[in-house]
Amino acid sequence: MAKKKEKETAEDKVETTEQAAPTEQAAPRMQILNQYIRDLSFENVAAQKNSGQQVQPDINVQVNLDARKGQENQFEVIQKLTISATAQKETIFLLEVEYAGLFHIENVPEDQLHPFLMIECPRMLFPFVRRIVRDITADGGFPPLNVDNIDFVQLYRAELARLQTENQTPN
């Protein structure tokens, strides 16, 4: 008799789980439809000046992100890196690359869409941007530049803090 009671309980649990499942929200889904270089510029200032100096340059990397809504559930996310190398206050090279991805995104709540676009999408694109930077600097006659990993969460938080400070500043 006790075994029969256990079976009923197990069946009740299955029914309860099946009933609860439809109320849960579907998992977020992201698909990269396309990725491409939007713009690329490399200025080899050292070669133009015929400067054969072999010094360790200071490398400055700036990152900008942008996202634009396209067709239904599609977004273009643009990652722009501006990299300058200087030595003794002289520019050695300047590299600007805009790399974009076209993403199809579903089941992301509206209040979480902006952070998703500014954190997860750039994280997916970054390895490709890193490879482009490495190849361009090497093809430009310099040692290949391996850009350090970028913490897109920290970058997002810093931008939110900057905007908040900007809005609190009296005009």
HUBELZI-V459583 format. One record per helix or strand of 2 or more residues. SS is the DSSP state (@ for helix, = for strand). FROM is the first residue (numbers start at 0). TO is the last residue. If there is no record, write none. Layout:
SS,FROM,TO  SS,FROM,TO
//
This chain:
@,1,20  =,28,42  @,44,47  =,57,68  =,73,86  =,89,105  @,109,138  @,151,167
//
